[in-house]
């Protein structure tokens, strides 16, 4: 199977993509490619439940139920303007009648873009009316993150309405390690450097470089803790910030998935993993068998060591640090759950105390 870049004009031939605003259509075009499928191969199977939306670009598809031919869809026909058999679970199998080309879109992403496209105009207009030179690029980048797929549209509207725009110069410190958390930030333009000071390294360890659409500052707000890193502008730039109470109610609470110990064990039994975000010394003193240990302040740095195909049950002693870590993972496309009440409430911990 090969892929090639997507011509924007092709997207405009499909419904409801043809109704998207230009910036959202361009954002979608950057996320997908035209794929090829040989004659006789299946595009999807009857009964599939994967959230993917398919459009036929060239060729012909046979739709089959119980291996009986129900109908065909030919590229360029009126039927091909709509997504192929979109209902889930799939009522049909789709088989390539000849060599064909198609595009595949994450259905959640498409739904978020369509929702924002139809509800977001007012909010952007409000920002412009305040004299702010706002582009939609950073908004579209945020909307493409998995985190925003689980947030109600009304919350998304409120988030953008309540954000404040702040301009910075290169070298400005946005947040300082050790201070109280007060805002959640999104980079609109420019770049930031995230550094963490340690007892052995007063200069600080570089944890990340952030650009347009990236966000930071959530850990201290979720965990009710002090800032665990310093964020400094490496270029002139612009940030949007959201106050602590708005962040908690509009963004954090709808996103986190809490599970009790029994549900957590079921997730692990089905192929998930325990992710312990306490300090190594805490982990060595008491831990769940087969748990992976990555301290909260290293989560961003160690994301490449984790597998997005695996669900993670994130744990700490009380649930504070693990909820902050789970937010970061969810925001970056991982399936993450938070252990309710933390390790203190597990059977192993109770037995250890007794």
VEXPA-872917 format. One record per atom (N, C-alpha, C): x negated, y, z negated; residue in three letters. Coordinates in steps of 0.1 Angstrom, whole numbers, plus 5000, padded with zeros to 4 digits. Example, Ala and Ser with C-alpha at 12.3 -4.5 7.8 and 13.67 -1.06 7.14 Angstrom:
VEXPA-872917
486849434922ALA;487749554922ALA;486849674922ALA;487249784929SER;486349894929SER;487150004921SER;
//
This chain:
VEXPA-872917
499249885000UNK;500050005000UNK;499150135000UNK;499450225009UNK;498650345010UNK;499550465007UNK;498850575005UNK;499650705002UNK;499050815010UNK;499850915013UNK;499351035020UNK;500151155014UNK;499451275016UNK;500051395010UNK;501451425015UNK;502251495008UNK;503651515011UNK;503851655017UNK;504551665029UNK;504851785035UNK;506151845027UNK;506051965023UNK;507152025015UNK;508452015023UNK;508352035036UNK;509652035044UNK;510351895043UNK;509651795040UNK;510251655039UNK;511151655027UNK;510751715016UNK;511551715004UNK;512851785006UNK;512751895014UNK;513951975016UNK;515051895024UNK;514751785030UNK;515751705037UNK;516551615028UNK;516151605015UNK;516851525006UNK;517751594996UNK;518851534992UNK;519751594982UNK;519551524969UNK;519551594957UNK;519751744956UNK;518451824956UNK;517351764961UNK;516051834961UNK;516151964970UNK;516951964980UNK;517052084988UNK;517652204981UNK;518252184969UNK;518752294961UNK;517852344951UNK;516652284949UNK;515652334939UNK;515052464943UNK;514752554934UNK;514052674936UNK;512652644941UNK;512052734948UNK;510752714955UNK;509652664945UNK;509552734933UNK;508552694924UNK;508652554918UNK;509952514916UNK;510152384911UNK;509952274922UNK;510352304934UNK;510052214945UNK;508552194948UNK;507852304947UNK;506352294949UNK;505752214938UNK;506252234925UNK;505752154914UNK;505952004916UNK;507151974921UNK;507551834924UNK;506651774935UNK;506451854945UNK;505551814956UNK;504151774952UNK;503651844942UNK;502251824937UNK;502251694929UNK;503351644925UNK;503351524916UNK;503551394924UNK;503951394937UNK;504351274944UNK;503651274957UNK;503651154963UNK;503051124976UNK;503951044985UNK;503751044998UNK;504450945007UNK;503750815006UNK;504550705003UNK;503950575002UNK;504450485013UNK;503650385017UNK;503950295028UNK;504350155022UNK;505250085029UNK;505749955025UNK;505849875038UNK;505249755038UNK;505349665049UNK;506649595051UNK;507049565063UNK;508349495065UNK;508349365057UNK;509549345051UNK;509849225043UNK;509549235028UNK;508849345025UNK;508549365011UNK;509749435003UNK;509849414990UNK;510849474982UNK;510449604977UNK;511349704978UNK;511149834972UNK;511549834958UNK;512649774955UNK;513149744941UNK;514049624941UNK;514249564929UNK;515049444928UNK;516349474922UNK;517349394925UNK;518649394919UNK;518449374904UNK;519149454896UNK;518949444881UNK;517849524875UNK;517049594883UNK;515949674878UNK;516549794870UNK;515749824859UNK;516249934850UNK;515150044850UNK;514150044857UNK;513050144857UNK;513650274862UNK;513350384855UNK;513850514858UNK;513050574870UNK;513250534882UNK;512650584894UNK;513650614904UNK;513450724911UNK;514350764922UNK;513650754935UNK;514250684945UNK;513650654958UNK;514350724969UNK;513550784978UNK;514050844991UNK;513350785002UNK;514050755013UNK;513450695025UNK;513050795035UNK;511750795039UNK;511150895048UNK;511150845062UNK;510650725065UNK;510750665078UNK;511150515077UNK;511650455087UNK;512050315087UNK;513450285082UNK;513750155080UNK;515050115076UNK;514950015064UNK;515950035055UNK;515949955043UNK;517249865043UNK;517149735040UNK;518249655038UNK;518649645023UNK;519949665021UNK;520449655007UNK;521149525005UNK;520649444995UNK;521149304994UNK;521649284979UNK;522749204978UNK;523249164965UNK;523349014965UNK;522848954955UNK;522748804955UNK;522248744968UNK;521248814973UNK;520548774986UNK;521448784998UNK;522648854997UNK;523448875009UNK;523349015013UNK;523249035026UNK;523149165032UNK;524449245030UNK;524349365023UNK;525449445020UNK;525549565030UNK;524349615034UNK;524249725043UNK;522849765046UNK;522649865055UNK;521349915058UNK;521350065057UNK;520150125054UNK;520050265054UNK;518850305063UNK;519050385073UNK;517950425082UNK;517550565079UNK;516250595079UNK;515650725076UNK;516250825086UNK;516550945081UNK;517151045090UNK;518651045091UNK;519250935086UNK;520750925087UNK;521351005075UNK;522651035076UNK;523251105065UNK;523151035052UNK;523250905052UNK;523150825040UNK;521750835034UNK;520650855042UNK;519350865037UNK;519050995030UNK;519951095031UNK;519751225024UNK;519751205009UNK;520551105005UNK;520751074990UNK;519750964986UNK;519450954973UNK;518550854968UNK;519150714970UNK;518250624972UNK;518650484975UNK;519150414962UNK;520450364963UNK;521050294952UNK;520550344938UNK;520950464934UNK;520450524922UNK;520950464909UNK;522050404909UNK;522650354896UNK;521750254890UNK;521650264876UNK;520950164868UNK;521850084859UNK;521649954857UNK;520649874865UNK;521049864880UNK;520049844888UNK;520249844902UNK;521349744906UNK;522249784915UNK;523249694920UNK;522849614932UNK;521749664938UNK;521249594950UNK;519749584949UNK;519249494957UNK;517749484960UNK;517549564973UNK;516449634974UNK;516149714987UNK;514949644993UNK;515149595005UNK;514049525013UNK;513749605025UNK;512449615029UNK;512049685041UNK;512349605053UNK;513249655062UNK;513549585074UNK;512449595084UNK;511649705083UNK;510449725092UNK;509449805083UNK;508349825089UNK;507349905081UNK;507950045079UNK;507850095066UNK;508550215063UNK;507650305054UNK;508150425052UNK;507550525043UNK;508650575033UNK;508250595021UNK;509250645011UNK;508550725000UNK;509350794993UNK;508750874981UNK;509450814969UNK;508750824957UNK;509250774945UNK;509050884934UNK;510150914927UNK;510051024917UNK;510450974903UNK;509751004893UNK;510150974879UNK;511551044877UNK;512550964874UNK;513951014873UNK;514051114862UNK;513351094850UNK;513451184839UNK;512951324844UNK;511751324851UNK;511151444855UNK;512151514865UNK;512751444874UNK;513651504883UNK;514851564876UNK;515351494866UNK;516551544858UNK;516151674851UNK;514951674845UNK;514551794837UNK;514451914847UNK;513751894859UNK;513652004868UNK;514952054873UNK;515851964876UNK;517252004881UNK;517952084870UNK;517852034858UNK;518452104847UNK;517952244845UNK;516552254844UNK;515852384842UNK;516152474854UNK;516252414866UNK;516452494878UNK;517852564877UNK;518752494871UNK;520152554870UNK;520452634858UNK;519552624848UNK;519852694835UNK;518752794832UNK;517552784838UNK;516452864834UNK;516353004840UNK;517153034850UNK;517053164857UNK;517253274847UNK;518253264838UNK;518553374829UNK;517453404820UNK;516753294815UNK;515653314805UNK;514553384812UNK;514153344824UNK;513053404831UNK;513353554834UNK;514653574838UNK;515053714840UNK;514953804828UNK;515253744816UNK;515153814803UNK;513653854800UNK;512753754803UNK;511353784801UNK;510853894810UNK;511353894822UNK;510954004832UNK;511554134827UNK;512754134822UNK;513354264818UNK;512654324806UNK;511854244799UNK;511054294788UNK;509754354792UNK;509554364806UNK;508354424811UNK;507254324812UNK;507554194811UNK;506454094811UNK;506254034825UNK;505054024830UNK;504753974843UNK;504653814841UNK;505753754842UNK;505753604839UNK;505953524852UNK;505053424854UNK;505253334865UNK;505753204859UNK;506353124868UNK;506952994863UNK;506052884863UNK;504752904866UNK;503852784867UNK;503652714854UNK;503452794843UNK;503252734830UNK;504452664825UNK;505652724828UNK;506952664824UNK;507152534831UNK;506852534844UNK;507052414852UNK;506052304847UNK;504852344843UNK;503852244838UNK;504352184825UNK;504952264816UNK;505452214804UNK;506652124807UNK;507552164816UNK;508652074818UNK;508351944824UNK;507151934830UNK;506751804836UNK;506151704825UNK;505951754813UNK;505351674803UNK;506451584798UNK;506151454794UNK;507051364788UNK;507851414776UNK;507151504769UNK;507751554756UNK;509051624760UNK;509051704770UNK;510251784774UNK;511351704780UNK;511151574784UNK;512151494789UNK;513151444778UNK;512751454766UNK;513551414755UNK;514251524747UNK;514051644752UNK;514551764745UNK;515751814752UNK;516851844744UNK;518151884750UNK;517952014758UNK;518552034770UNK;518452154778UNK;518652284770UNK;519652284761UNK;519852404753UNK;518652444744UNK;517952334739UNK;516752364732UNK;515652424740UNK;515552374753UNK;514552424762UNK;514752574765UNK;516052604767UNK;516452744769UNK;516052834758UNK;516352784746UNK;516052864734UNK;514552884731UNK;513752774734UNK;512352774733UNK;511752894741UNK;512052894754UNK;511552994763UNK;512053134759UNK;513253144754UNK;513753274750UNK;513053334738UNK;512653244729UNK;512153284716UNK;510653304716UNK;509953264726UNK;508553274727UNK;508153414729UNK;506953454723UNK;506353584724UNK;505153574733UNK;504953674741UNK;503753684750UNK;502653764743UNK;501453704743UNK;500253774737UNK;499053774747UNK;498453884749UNK;497253894758UNK;496053894749UNK;494953814754UNK;493753804747UNK;492553834756UNK;491453864750UNK;490153884757UNK;489253764754UNK;488353744763UNK;487353634761UNK;486653654748UNK;486453554740UNK;485853564727UNK;486853574716UNK;488053614718UNK;489053634708UNK;489353494701UNK;489453494688UNK;489853374681UNK;491353374679UNK;492053274685UNK;493453264684UNK;493953204671UNK;493353094667UNK;493553034654UNK;492252994648UNK;492153004634UNK;490952974627UNK;491052854618UNK;490152764619UNK;490152644611UNK;490252684596UNK;491152614589UNK;491252644574UNK;492352744571UNK;492952814581UNK;494052904578UNK;495352834579UNK;496452904574UNK;497752844574UNK;498352844588UNK;499152744591UNK;499752744605UNK;500952824605UNK;501152904616UNK;502352994617UNK;502952984631UNK;502152954641UNK;502752954655UNK;502252834663UNK;503052794673UNK;502752694683UNK;502452774696UNK;501452744703UNK;500952824714UNK;500952744727UNK;501252814738UNK;501152754752UNK;500352854760UNK;499352794768UNK;498552884776UNK;499252914789UNK;499353044792UNK;500053094804UNK;498953114815UNK;497853184811UNK;496753204820UNK;495453214812UNK;494353174818UNK;493053174811UNK;492753044805UNK;491553034798UNK;491152914792UNK;490752934777UNK;490952824769UNK;490652824755UNK;489752704752UNK;488852724742UNK;488052614737UNK;488452574723UNK;488652444720UNK;489052394707UNK;487852334701UNK;487452394689UNK;486252344681UNK;486652304667UNK;485952204662UNK;486252164648UNK;484852164641UNK;484852244630UNK;483652254621UNK;483652134612UNK;482452074610UNK;482251954601UNK;481151994591UNK;481051924580UNK;479951944570UNK;478651934576UNK;478451844586UNK;477151824593UNK;476951914605UNK;478051984609UNK;477952064621UNK;478752194620UNK;478052294615UNK;478752424612UNK;479052494625UNK;478352464636UNK;478652524649UNK;479952474655UNK;480352354651UNK;481652294655UNK;481452194667UNK;482252094667UNK;482351994677UNK;483452044687UNK;483052044700UNK;484052084710UNK;485051964712UNK;486251994709UNK;487251884711UNK;488051894724UNK;488152004730UNK;488952014742UNK;488752154748UNK;489052164761UNK;489152294768UNK;490552294774UNK;491352404771UNK;492752414775UNK;492952514786UNK;493852484795UNK;494252574806UNK;495752594807UNK;496152654818UNK;497552694820UNK;498452564818UNK;499452584810UNK;500452484807UNK;500052394795UNK;498852404790UNK;498452324778UNK;498952394766UNK;499152314755UNK;499652374743UNK;498752334731UNK;498852404720UNK;498052374708UNK;498752434696UNK;498252394684UNK;498752454671UNK;499852374665UNK;500252264670UNK;501352184665UNK;501052114652UNK;499752064651UNK;499451974640UNK;499752034626UNK;499252164624UNK;499452224611UNK;500952254608UNK;501652284619UNK;503152314617UNK;503852184613UNK;503552074619UNK;504251944616UNK;503851884602UNK;502551884600UNK;501951824588UNK;502051914576UNK;502452044577UNK;502452144566UNK;501052154560UNK;500052154569UNK;498652164565UNK;497952284571UNK;496752304567UNK;495952414572UNK;495452374586UNK;495052474594UNK;494552454607UNK;493352364606UNK;493252264615UNK;492152164614UNK;491052194625UNK;491252304633UNK;490352344643UNK;490452494646UNK;489452544653UNK;489452684657UNK;489652684672UNK;490452774677UNK;490752784691UNK;490352934695UNK;489352934705UNK;488853064709UNK;489053084724UNK;489353204729UNK;489453224743UNK;488153224750UNK;487953144760UNK;486653144767UNK;486753234779UNK;487953284783UNK;488153384793UNK;489253474788UNK;489453594795UNK;490653674793UNK;491853584796UNK;492953604789UNK;494053514792UNK;495353564785UNK;496353484787UNK;497653514781UNK;498253394775UNK;498853404763UNK;499453284756UNK;500853324753UNK;501753224752UNK;503053234747UNK;503053164733UNK;503753224723UNK;503753154710UNK;505153144705UNK;505353034697UNK;506653004691UNK;506552994676UNK;507353064669UNK;507253064654UNK;507452924648UNK;506952904636UNK;507052774629UNK;508452714628UNK;509352794623UNK;510752744621UNK;511352704634UNK;511252794644UNK;511752764658UNK;511152634663UNK;509852624662UNK;509152504667UNK;509652374660UNK;509852374647UNK;510352264640UNK;511752214644UNK;512652314646UNK;514052274649UNK;514352254664UNK;513652324672UNK;513852314687UNK;513052214694UNK;511852194689UNK;510852114697UNK;510451984689UNK;510051994677UNK;509551884669UNK;510551784666UNK;511651824659UNK;512651734654UNK;513251644665UNK;513651704677UNK;514251624688UNK;513251524694UNK;511951554692UNK;510951474700UNK;510551344692UNK;510351354679UNK;509751244671UNK;510751134670UNK;510251014671UNK;510950884669UNK;510550814656UNK;511350824646UNK;511050764633UNK;511550614632UNK;510750524627UNK;511150384625UNK;510750344611UNK;511550244605UNK;511250184593UNK;510250074595UNK;509750014584UNK;508749914586UNK;509249794594UNK;510449754592UNK;510949634600UNK;511049664614UNK;511549774618UNK;511549814632UNK;510149824638UNK;509249884630UNK;507849894634UNK;507249764637UNK;507449664629UNK;506949524631UNK;507549464644UNK;508849494647UNK;509449444659UNK;508649504671UNK;508349634671UNK;507749704682UNK;506349644684UNK;505649614673UNK;504249554674UNK;504349414679UNK;505349334675UNK;505549204679UNK;505849194694UNK;506449304700UNK;506749304714UNK;505549354723UNK;504349374716UNK;503249424724UNK;502749554720UNK;503349614710UNK;502849744705UNK;501649734696UNK;501149854692UNK;499949854683UNK;500149954672UNK;499649924660UNK;499550014649UNK;498450114652UNK;498650244650UNK;497650344651UNK;497650424638UNK;496550404631UNK;496350464617UNK;495550594619UNK;496050704615UNK;495450834617UNK;494850894605UNK;494650804594UNK;493950854582UNK;492450854584UNK;491750914574UNK;490250914575UNK;489750774574UNK;488550754580UNK;487950614579UNK;487850564565UNK;487550644555UNK;487350594541UNK;488750544536UNK;489850614540UNK;491150564536UNK;491450434543UNK;491150424555UNK;491350304563UNK;490650184558UNK;489450204554UNK;488650094548UNK;489150044535UNK;489750134527UNK;490250104514UNK;491550024515UNK;492350054524UNK;493649974526UNK;494150004541UNK;494449894547UNK;494949914561UNK;495849794565UNK;496549814576UNK;497349704582UNK;496449624592UNK;496549494591UNK;495749414600UNK;495949454615UNK;494849454622UNK;494849484637UNK;495149624640UNK;495249714630UNK;495549854633UNK;494249924639UNK;494550014648UNK;493450104654UNK;493350224645UNK;492150264642UNK;491950384634UNK;491350504642UNK;492150604644UNK;491650734650UNK;492150844641UNK;491250904633UNK;491751014625UNK;492451124633UNK;493451194626UNK;494251294633UNK;493451394641UNK;492351444634UNK;491551554641UNK;490751504653UNK;490751374655UNK;490051324667UNK;491051274678UNK;492351284675UNK;493251234685UNK;493151284699UNK;493051414700UNK;492851474713UNK;491651424720UNK;490551414713UNK;489251374718UNK;489251224723UNK;490151144716UNK;490150994719UNK;491250944727UNK;492051034733UNK;493150994741UNK;492850894752UNK;491650904758UNK;491350814768UNK;491050674763UNK;490950654750UNK;490750524744UNK;492050444742UNK;493150524744UNK;494550464742UNK;495150434756UNK;496050334755UNK;496750284768UNK;498150334768UNK;498550404779UNK;499850454780UNK;500950344782UNK;500450224786UNK;501450114788UNK;501850054775UNK;501150084764UNK;501350024751UNK;502050124741UNK;503150084735UNK;503850164725UNK;503050164712UNK;502850284706UNK;502050294693UNK;503050324682UNK;502850254671UNK;503450294658UNK;502450364650UNK;502550494648UNK;501550584642UNK;501850584627UNK;500850564619UNK;501050564604UNK;499950644597UNK;500250684585UNK;499350744576UNK;499850714562UNK;499450784552UNK;499950754538UNK;501350794536UNK;501750904541UNK;503150964538UNK;503950984550UNK;503450994562UNK;504151024574UNK;503851164580UNK;503151254572UNK;502851384577UNK;501851384588UNK;500751324586UNK;499651324596UNK;500151244608UNK;500851134605UNK;501251044616UNK;502251114625UNK;503151204619UNK;504151274627UNK;503451374636UNK;502351434631UNK;501651534640UNK;500951454651UNK;500351344648UNK;499651264659UNK;500651214669UNK;501851164664UNK;502851114673UNK;503351224683UNK;503451344678UNK;503851454686UNK;502851474698UNK;501551474694UNK;500551494704UNK;500551384715UNK;500751254710UNK;500851144719UNK;502051154728UNK;503251184722UNK;504451194730UNK;504351304741UNK;503751414737UNK;503551534746UNK;502751494758UNK;501851394756UNK;500951354767UNK;501351224774UNK;502651184772UNK;503151074780UNK;503050934773UNK;502650934761UNK;502550804754UNK;503950774747UNK;504250644745UNK;505450604738UNK;504950584723UNK;505350684715UNK;504850684701UNK;506050694691UNK;505850614680UNK;506850614669UNK;506150644656UNK;506850704647UNK;506250744634UNK;506850644623UNK;505950594615UNK;506350504604UNK;506950584593UNK;508250564590UNK;508950644580UNK;508450614566UNK;508150724559UNK;507650714545UNK;506250664544UNK;505550644556UNK;504150614556UNK;503850474550UNK;502550454549UNK;502050324544UNK;502350294530UNK;502650404522UNK;502950384508UNK;504250304506UNK;505150304516UNK;506350224515UNK;506350084521UNK;505250044526UNK;505149914532UNK;505049804522UNK;505449684525UNK;505349564516UNK;503949544512UNK;502949554521UNK;501549524518UNK;501049624507UNK;501549754508UNK;501049854498UNK;501649824485UNK;502949784485UNK;503649754472UNK;502949634465UNK;502649534473UNK;501949414468UNK;500649444462UNK;499949534470UNK;498549574465UNK;498649644452UNK;499649734450UNK;499849804437UNK;500249714426UNK;501049614430UNK;501549524419UNK;500549414416UNK;
//
